[in-house]
């Protein structure tokens, strides 16, 4: 699996748009830690949820 983002990138979660814009903190295998503006830090399983990169 190839992820097209890296730490520092801004992303959104299309399944939870109300989370707002998130910034990727770290990527360890399929676990992506994102700090979202409205809900704080979330660990996303990239196998289950596809984040959308902004810009």
PDB file with one MODEL, atoms N, CA, C and O in Angstrom:
MODEL        1
ATOM      1  N   UNK A   1       0.849  -1.190   0.000  1.00  0.00           N
ATOM      2  CA  UNK A   1       0.000   0.000   0.000  1.00  0.00           C
ATOM      3  C   UNK A   1       0.889   1.245   0.000  1.00  0.00           C
ATOM      4  O   UNK A   1       1.790   1.388   0.827  1.00  0.00           O
ATOM      5  N   UNK A   2       0.613   2.136  -0.944  1.00  0.00           N
ATOM      6  CA  UNK A   2       1.366   3.381  -1.042  1.00  0.00           C
ATOM      7  C   UNK A   2       0.451   4.531  -0.617  1.00  0.00           C
ATOM      8  O   UNK A   2      -0.629   4.721  -1.177  1.00  0.00           O
ATOM      9  N   UNK A   3       0.898   5.288   0.377  1.00  0.00           N
ATOM     10  CA  UNK A   3       0.138   6.445   0.826  1.00  0.00           C
ATOM     11  C   UNK A   3       0.711   7.682   0.149  1.00  0.00           C
ATOM     12  O   UNK A   3       1.929   7.838   0.066  1.00  0.00           O
ATOM     13  N   UNK A   4      -0.173   8.571  -0.340  1.00  0.00           N
ATOM     14  CA  UNK A   4       0.301   9.743  -1.079  1.00  0.00           C
ATOM     15  C   UNK A   4       0.388  10.986  -0.202  1.00  0.00           C
ATOM     16  O   UNK A   4       0.209  12.107  -0.678  1.00  0.00           O
ATOM     17  N   UNK A   5       0.665  10.779   1.091  1.00  0.00           N
ATOM     18  CA  UNK A   5       0.860  11.913   1.986  1.00  0.00           C
ATOM     19  C   UNK A   5       1.935  11.574   2.995  1.00  0.00           C
ATOM     20  O   UNK A   5       2.328  10.418   3.144  1.00  0.00           O
ATOM     21  N   UNK A   6       2.405  12.603   3.686  1.00  0.00           N
ATOM     22  CA  UNK A   6       3.486  12.434   4.657  1.00  0.00           C
ATOM     23  C   UNK A   6       3.259  13.395   5.820  1.00  0.00           C
ATOM     24  O   UNK A   6       2.425  14.294   5.715  1.00  0.00           O
ATOM     25  N   UNK A   7       3.982  13.226   6.927  1.00  0.00           N
ATOM     26  CA  UNK A   7       3.801  14.124   8.067  1.00  0.00           C
ATOM     27  C   UNK A   7       3.920  15.586   7.665  1.00  0.00           C
ATOM     28  O   UNK A   7       4.810  15.973   6.909  1.00  0.00           O
ATOM     29  N   UNK A   8       2.997  16.387   8.191  1.00  0.00           N
ATOM     30  CA  UNK A   8       2.953  17.811   7.860  1.00  0.00           C
ATOM     31  C   UNK A   8       1.894  18.149   6.837  1.00  0.00           C
ATOM     32  O   UNK A   8       1.455  19.296   6.758  1.00  0.00           O
ATOM     33  N   UNK A   9       1.472  17.164   6.045  1.00  0.00           N
ATOM     34  CA  UNK A   9       0.448  17.403   5.033  1.00  0.00           C
ATOM     35  C   UNK A   9      -0.905  17.661   5.682  1.00  0.00           C
ATOM     36  O   UNK A   9      -1.201  17.141   6.758  1.00  0.00           O
ATOM     37  N   UNK A  10      -1.720  18.470   5.016  1.00  0.00           N
ATOM     38  CA  UNK A  10      -3.084  18.754   5.463  1.00  0.00           C
ATOM     39  C   UNK A  10      -4.040  17.812   4.724  1.00  0.00           C
ATOM     40  O   UNK A  10      -3.927  17.609   3.515  1.00  0.00           O
ATOM     41  N   UNK A  11      -4.985  17.244   5.485  1.00  0.00           N
ATOM     42  CA  UNK A  11      -5.927  16.283   4.915  1.00  0.00           C
ATOM     43  C   UNK A  11      -7.320  16.496   5.498  1.00  0.00           C
ATOM     44  O   UNK A  11      -7.497  17.207   6.487  1.00  0.00           O
ATOM     45  N   UNK A  12      -8.309  15.861   4.858  1.00  0.00           N
ATOM     46  CA  UNK A  12      -9.652  15.782   5.421  1.00  0.00           C
ATOM     47  C   UNK A  12     -10.081  14.331   5.405  1.00  0.00           C
ATOM     48  O   UNK A  12      -9.551  13.520   4.645  1.00  0.00           O
ATOM     49  N   UNK A  13     -11.049  14.012   6.255  1.00  0.00           N
ATOM     50  CA  UNK A  13     -11.644  12.679   6.273  1.00  0.00           C
ATOM     51  C   UNK A  13     -13.010  12.806   5.609  1.00  0.00           C
ATOM     52  O   UNK A  13     -13.929  13.371   6.202  1.00  0.00           O
ATOM     53  N   UNK A  14     -13.162  12.289   4.377  1.00  0.00           N
ATOM     54  CA  UNK A  14     -14.429  12.444   3.649  1.00  0.00           C
ATOM     55  C   UNK A  14     -15.623  11.841   4.397  1.00  0.00           C
ATOM     56  O   UNK A  14     -16.757  12.275   4.192  1.00  0.00           O
ATOM     57  N   UNK A  15     -15.386  10.855   5.253  1.00  0.00           N
ATOM     58  CA  UNK A  15     -16.474  10.221   6.004  1.00  0.00           C
ATOM     59  C   UNK A  15     -16.916  11.067   7.191  1.00  0.00           C
ATOM     60  O   UNK A  15     -18.020  10.882   7.704  1.00  0.00           O
ATOM     61  N   UNK A  16     -16.069  11.992   7.632  1.00  0.00           N
ATOM     62  CA  UNK A  16     -16.362  12.843   8.793  1.00  0.00           C
ATOM     63  C   UNK A  16     -15.903  14.267   8.501  1.00  0.00           C
ATOM     64  O   UNK A  16     -14.956  14.758   9.114  1.00  0.00           O
ATOM     65  N   UNK A  17     -16.573  14.921   7.569  1.00  0.00           N
ATOM     66  CA  UNK A  17     -16.162  16.268   7.148  1.00  0.00           C
ATOM     67  C   UNK A  17     -16.205  17.262   8.299  1.00  0.00           C
ATOM     68  O   UNK A  17     -15.466  18.246   8.295  1.00  0.00           O
ATOM     69  N   UNK A  18     -17.077  17.013   9.301  1.00  0.00           N
ATOM     70  CA  UNK A  18     -17.185  17.937  10.432  1.00  0.00           C
ATOM     71  C   UNK A  18     -15.958  17.913  11.334  1.00  0.00           C
ATOM     72  O   UNK A  18     -15.833  18.763  12.216  1.00  0.00           O
ATOM     73  N   UNK A  19     -15.044  16.955  11.136  1.00  0.00           N
ATOM     74  CA  UNK A  19     -13.791  16.944  11.892  1.00  0.00           C
ATOM     75  C   UNK A  19     -12.931  18.137  11.508  1.00  0.00           C
ATOM     76  O   UNK A  19     -12.086  18.570  12.292  1.00  0.00           O
ATOM     77  N   UNK A  20     -13.136  18.671  10.310  1.00  0.00           N
ATOM     78  CA  UNK A  20     -12.353  19.799   9.828  1.00  0.00           C
ATOM     79  C   UNK A  20     -11.059  19.336   9.164  1.00  0.00           C
ATOM     80  O   UNK A  20     -10.891  18.167   8.819  1.00  0.00           O
ATOM     81  N   UNK A  21     -10.169  20.284   9.003  1.00  0.00           N
ATOM     82  CA  UNK A  21      -8.876  20.002   8.368  1.00  0.00           C
ATOM     83  C   UNK A  21      -7.933  19.419   9.406  1.00  0.00           C
ATOM     84  O   UNK A  21      -7.862  19.895  10.540  1.00  0.00           O
ATOM     85  N   UNK A  22      -7.210  18.383   9.002  1.00  0.00           N
ATOM     86  CA  UNK A  22      -6.242  17.756   9.892  1.00  0.00           C
ATOM     87  C   UNK A  22      -4.835  17.848   9.345  1.00  0.00           C
ATOM     88  O   UNK A  22      -4.627  17.955   8.137  1.00  0.00           O
ATOM     89  N   UNK A  23      -3.867  17.803  10.253  1.00  0.00           N
ATOM     90  CA  UNK A  23      -2.461  17.770   9.846  1.00  0.00           C
ATOM     91  C   UNK A  23      -1.884  16.434  10.281  1.00  0.00           C
ATOM     92  O   UNK A  23      -2.003  16.042  11.442  1.00  0.00           O
ATOM     93  N   UNK A  24      -1.259  15.743   9.345  1.00  0.00           N
ATOM     94  CA  UNK A  24      -0.675  14.436   9.643  1.00  0.00           C
ATOM     95  C   UNK A  24       0.510  14.611  10.585  1.00  0.00           C
ATOM     96  O   UNK A  24       1.419  15.401  10.330  1.00  0.00           O
ATOM     97  N   UNK A  25       0.474  13.846  11.690  1.00  0.00           N
ATOM     98  CA  UNK A  25       1.543  13.894  12.693  1.00  0.00           C
ATOM     99  C   UNK A  25       2.574  12.792  12.439  1.00  0.00           C
ATOM    100  O   UNK A  25       3.780  13.037  12.473  1.00  0.00           O
ATOM    101  N   UNK A  26       2.085  11.579  12.184  1.00  0.00           N
ATOM    102  CA  UNK A  26       3.004  10.462  11.947  1.00  0.00           C
ATOM    103  C   UNK A  26       2.303   9.376  11.148  1.00  0.00           C
ATOM    104  O   UNK A  26       1.075   9.292  11.122  1.00  0.00           O
ATOM    105  N   UNK A  27       3.114   8.543  10.496  1.00  0.00           N
ATOM    106  CA  UNK A  27       2.611   7.388   9.753  1.00  0.00           C
ATOM    107  C   UNK A  27       3.470   6.195  10.141  1.00  0.00           C
ATOM    108  O   UNK A  27       4.681   6.191   9.916  1.00  0.00           O
ATOM    109  N   UNK A  28       2.834   5.179  10.727  1.00  0.00           N
ATOM    110  CA  UNK A  28       3.528   3.940  11.087  1.00  0.00           C
ATOM    111  C   UNK A  28       2.731   2.793  10.472  1.00  0.00           C
ATOM    112  O   UNK A  28       1.643   2.451  10.935  1.00  0.00           O
ATOM    113  N   UNK A  29       3.302   2.208   9.415  1.00  0.00           N
ATOM    114  CA  UNK A  29       2.609   1.201   8.607  1.00  0.00           C
ATOM    115  C   UNK A  29       1.277   1.771   8.142  1.00  0.00           C
ATOM    116  O   UNK A  29       1.268   2.802   7.469  1.00  0.00           O
ATOM    117  N   UNK A  30       0.143   1.139   8.476  1.00  0.00           N
ATOM    118  CA  UNK A  30      -1.146   1.664   8.008  1.00  0.00           C
ATOM    119  C   UNK A  30      -1.802   2.615   8.998  1.00  0.00           C
ATOM    120  O   UNK A  30      -2.892   3.122   8.733  1.00  0.00           O
ATOM    121  N   UNK A  31      -1.151   2.868  10.143  1.00  0.00           N
ATOM    122  CA  UNK A  31      -1.711   3.752  11.164  1.00  0.00           C
ATOM    123  C   UNK A  31      -1.232   5.187  10.940  1.00  0.00           C
ATOM    124  O   UNK A  31      -0.039   5.483  11.020  1.00  0.00           O
ATOM    125  N   UNK A  32      -2.194   6.069  10.658  1.00  0.00           N
ATOM    126  CA  UNK A  32      -1.883   7.468  10.383  1.00  0.00           C
ATOM    127  C   UNK A  32      -2.456   8.311  11.521  1.00  0.00           C
ATOM    128  O   UNK A  32      -3.665   8.307  11.749  1.00  0.00           O
ATOM    129  N   UNK A  33      -1.589   9.035  12.237  1.00  0.00           N
ATOM    130  CA  UNK A  33      -2.038   9.910  13.317  1.00  0.00           C
ATOM    131  C   UNK A  33      -2.236  11.308  12.745  1.00  0.00           C
ATOM    132  O   UNK A  33      -1.322  11.902  12.173  1.00  0.00           O
ATOM    133  N   UNK A  34      -3.470  11.823  12.916  1.00  0.00           N
ATOM    134  CA  UNK A  34      -3.830  13.124  12.361  1.00  0.00           C
ATOM    135  C   UNK A  34      -4.398  13.995  13.474  1.00  0.00           C
ATOM    136  O   UNK A  34      -5.218  13.534  14.269  1.00  0.00           O
ATOM    137  N   UNK A  35      -3.966  15.250  13.532  1.00  0.00           N
ATOM    138  CA  UNK A  35      -4.509  16.210  14.496  1.00  0.00           C
ATOM    139  C   UNK A  35      -5.540  17.071  13.760  1.00  0.00           C
ATOM    140  O   UNK A  35      -5.176  17.946  12.975  1.00  0.00           O
ATOM    141  N   UNK A  36      -6.843  16.814  14.021  1.00  0.00           N
ATOM    142  CA  UNK A  36      -7.921  17.543  13.353  1.00  0.00           C
ATOM    143  C   UNK A  36      -8.293  18.782  14.147  1.00  0.00           C
ATOM    144  O   UNK A  36      -8.221  18.784  15.376  1.00  0.00           O
ATOM    145  N   UNK A  37      -8.696  19.848  13.436  1.00  0.00           N
ATOM    146  CA  UNK A  37      -8.985  21.127  14.085  1.00  0.00           C
ATOM    147  C   UNK A  37     -10.198  21.064  14.999  1.00  0.00           C
ATOM    148  O   UNK A  37     -10.248  21.807  15.979  1.00  0.00           O
ATOM    149  N   UNK A  38     -11.182  20.209  14.723  1.00  0.00           N
ATOM    150  CA  UNK A  38     -12.412  20.186  15.514  1.00  0.00           C
ATOM    151  C   UNK A  38     -12.496  19.055  16.529  1.00  0.00           C
ATOM    152  O   UNK A  38     -13.246  19.159  17.500  1.00  0.00           O
ATOM    153  N   UNK A  39     -11.742  17.973  16.327  1.00  0.00           N
ATOM    154  CA  UNK A  39     -11.860  16.813  17.232  1.00  0.00           C
ATOM    155  C   UNK A  39     -10.531  16.370  17.829  1.00  0.00           C
ATOM    156  O   UNK A  39     -10.485  15.402  18.588  1.00  0.00           O
ATOM    157  N   UNK A  40      -9.451  17.069  17.495  1.00  0.00           N
ATOM    158  CA  UNK A  40      -8.158  16.717  18.071  1.00  0.00           C
ATOM    159  C   UNK A  40      -7.505  15.545  17.359  1.00  0.00           C
ATOM    160  O   UNK A  40      -7.745  15.302  16.177  1.00  0.00           O
ATOM    161  N   UNK A  41      -6.677  14.826  18.101  1.00  0.00           N
ATOM    162  CA  UNK A  41      -5.840  13.777  17.523  1.00  0.00           C
ATOM    163  C   UNK A  41      -6.624  12.490  17.326  1.00  0.00           C
ATOM    164  O   UNK A  41      -7.307  12.018  18.235  1.00  0.00           O
ATOM    165  N   UNK A  42      -6.519  11.926  16.125  1.00  0.00           N
ATOM    166  CA  UNK A  42      -7.155  10.652  15.793  1.00  0.00           C
ATOM    167  C   UNK A  42      -6.128   9.757  15.118  1.00  0.00           C
ATOM    168  O   UNK A  42      -5.280  10.226  14.359  1.00  0.00           O
ATOM    169  N   UNK A  43      -6.215   8.456  15.405  1.00  0.00           N
ATOM    170  CA  UNK A  43      -5.390   7.476  14.703  1.00  0.00           C
ATOM    171  C   UNK A  43      -6.286   6.794  13.680  1.00  0.00           C
ATOM    172  O   UNK A  43      -7.278   6.158  14.036  1.00  0.00           O
ATOM    173  N   UNK A  44      -5.931   6.929  12.419  1.00  0.00           N
ATOM    174  CA  UNK A  44      -6.721   6.425  11.306  1.00  0.00           C
ATOM    175  C   UNK A  44      -6.042   5.185  10.735  1.00  0.00           C
ATOM    176  O   UNK A  44      -4.830   5.180  10.519  1.00  0.00           O
ATOM    177  N   UNK A  45      -6.820   4.138  10.491  1.00  0.00           N
ATOM    178  CA  UNK A  45      -6.297   2.963   9.787  1.00  0.00           C
ATOM    179  C   UNK A  45      -6.465   3.224   8.295  1.00  0.00           C
ATOM    180  O   UNK A  45      -7.590   3.259   7.796  1.00  0.00           O
ATOM    181  N   UNK A  46      -5.368   3.406   7.584  1.00  0.00           N
ATOM    182  CA  UNK A  46      -5.409   3.771   6.174  1.00  0.00           C
ATOM    183  C   UNK A  46      -5.976   2.645   5.308  1.00  0.00           C
ATOM    184  O   UNK A  46      -6.337   2.881   4.154  1.00  0.00           O
ATOM    185  N   UNK A  47      -6.060   1.433   5.842  1.00  0.00           N
ATOM    186  CA  UNK A  47      -6.693   0.346   5.096  1.00  0.00           C
ATOM    187  C   UNK A  47      -8.211   0.518   5.052  1.00  0.00           C
ATOM    188  O   UNK A  47      -8.863   0.025   4.131  1.00  0.00           O
ATOM    189  N   UNK A  48      -8.777   1.213   6.041  1.00  0.00           N
ATOM    190  CA  UNK A  48     -10.228   1.346   6.155  1.00  0.00           C
ATOM    191  C   UNK A  48     -10.751   2.714   5.740  1.00  0.00           C
ATOM    192  O   UNK A  48     -11.879   2.820   5.257  1.00  0.00           O
ATOM    193  N   UNK A  49      -9.955   3.758   5.919  1.00  0.00           N
ATOM    194  CA  UNK A  49     -10.394   5.127   5.645  1.00  0.00           C
ATOM    195  C   UNK A  49      -9.374   5.794   4.735  1.00  0.00           C
ATOM    196  O   UNK A  49      -8.179   5.807   5.030  1.00  0.00           O
ATOM    197  N   UNK A  50      -9.856   6.348   3.627  1.00  0.00           N
ATOM    198  CA  UNK A  50      -8.961   7.051   2.711  1.00  0.00           C
ATOM    199  C   UNK A  50      -9.041   8.545   2.989  1.00  0.00           C
ATOM    200  O   UNK A  50     -10.074   9.174   2.762  1.00  0.00           O
ATOM    201  N   UNK A  51      -7.951   9.103   3.478  1.00  0.00           N
ATOM    202  CA  UNK A  51      -7.880  10.543   3.732  1.00  0.00           C
ATOM    203  C   UNK A  51      -7.656  11.269   2.418  1.00  0.00           C
ATOM    204  O   UNK A  51      -6.996  10.752   1.518  1.00  0.00           O
ATOM    205  N   UNK A  52      -8.201  12.455   2.314  1.00  0.00           N
ATOM    206  CA  UNK A  52      -8.032  13.271   1.105  1.00  0.00           C
ATOM    207  C   UNK A  52      -7.044  14.388   1.399  1.00  0.00           C
ATOM    208  O   UNK A  52      -7.237  15.187   2.315  1.00  0.00           O
ATOM    209  N   UNK A  53      -5.978  14.426   0.601  1.00  0.00           N
ATOM    210  CA  UNK A  53      -4.951  15.448   0.764  1.00  0.00           C
ATOM    211  C   UNK A  53      -5.457  16.790   0.227  1.00  0.00           C
ATOM    212  O   UNK A  53      -6.130  16.843  -0.803  1.00  0.00           O
ATOM    213  N   UNK A  54      -5.126  17.863   0.933  1.00  0.00           N
ATOM    214  CA  UNK A  54      -5.515  19.209   0.537  1.00  0.00           C
ATOM    215  C   UNK A  54      -4.309  19.874  -0.117  1.00  0.00           C
ATOM    216  O   UNK A  54      -3.212  19.888   0.440  1.00  0.00           O
ATOM    217  N   UNK A  55      -4.529  20.421  -1.298  1.00  0.00           N
ATOM    218  CA  UNK A  55      -3.451  21.125  -1.983  1.00  0.00           C
ATOM    219  C   UNK A  55      -2.628  20.176  -2.708  1.00  0.00           C
ATOM    220  O   UNK A  55      -1.658  20.569  -3.357  1.00  0.00           O
TER     221      UNK A  55
ENDMDL
END
